[in-house]
Amino acid sequence: MRNVDLRVLADASLRILRLEGEAVSSRPGQPVALDDKSSYEIHIRTAEAWIGYTDLSHVMNEYTFAFDGAPVKKLEVSREEDPGEEDEIQLKGQLKKVLGVPFEIEGRPEVTPDGRIRIRTTSIQALDIKVGGLMHALGLEPKDMLGNLEKRGLSVDGNDLILDASRAFPPPRVSGRVTRVRVEPGGLALSFGAPTSPAAKATPDSSNYLSFRKGTIRIGKMTQVDADLRIVDRDPRDPLDFYGDRMTQQLVAGYARLGATGGLTIFVPDYGDIH
């Protein structure tokens, strides 16, 4: 992928600056069905991505904590700036178990040895009173605080939050080691796998696309063996707004060209422009 705003929810996108990897079928003996996000996983070799704080807040509210009995609600992620200090992120929300008590956590994101993201907590507050540890102060155990959140990529280590990017977003499931995380004014910048080569950075691709080569893939009734498929932005002036959950609508709104060697290129509008 290159320059793709990949919608993980209707109102949340993960910006893929560049990504290389494999789309692997999660159903033995069946091809990767691109219009069925539960049919495959993406194994990242290398990637550079970015997610805005508003988009990350939507993911936390509509996916991570979107289950019966979730312990927190109304989460909001933002950047915390302290003059002379390293930038931190701030997580605000309300605890359901204690009558909607508001809480605020500040911390510095860093990469763990196994490729996850640790939010190294520097401050925890509840009811505007600083506490040494929110769970301890409220008499909560980690299992009470988190419930089944580990299945959705979130766990607790002491007062630190651990985010597993491979499970933190809705399907398709993504696997890959985070190697760098950086706090930026509008969001978090993430690097996966091996660093991008200097040559690739020096010669950026001006088009925005998803490209699939080799293997067998399927979209609707169309199956490609030894696949050669590109989904390209009709207007490359900004990143391709692509929504896998509505892939058919987006492809129908575009047009296709068959190459001399049998490869197929589909030119599509941004999802937000379809209507």
Disulfide bonds with the S-S distance in Angstrom:
none
